[in-house]
Amino acid sequence: MFAMKLTLILLDALLYLGGTIGWLGLDLLDTGTTEALLYAFAGTCAWLLISFGLAIHIIKKARPAGSLDKPEA
């Protein structure tokens, strides 16, 4: 079970890294057309949302809700 989780984490990290490098490698800003600038803006917004969602997912996995030690009454 641990090997499967590790494989999925590494695969996700590789896909995220590949997508980031691929997005940074595009020359959308160099063309200067309005369409290219809109694609660059939309893609950057999507990348930021995915990054934020990934960070929230990692935080929730590291400390699930209700995991704090509560004294019993």
Steps between C-alpha positions, in 0.01 A plus 500: 500500500784741583670431165179582313456831687864590441465420129192721471669786685806479277283480187301805609819693573644404161183606317487830690866570430459410132196724469680786670806470278280464192299807590811707567649386170217645290575825322153649536626835625753538218237490224320804640157428353191551710404134467842383621487737797155371596626140479800595714277665761249213510773237517681681779175531697433128453856414608463713815165338587647152452801592715275638775277192488803272517632686804162472675484128416847440645414692818176305547678169443772589751252599770146369444213670678428364847849360550585730790519334838196611696472433870209276585254639752 
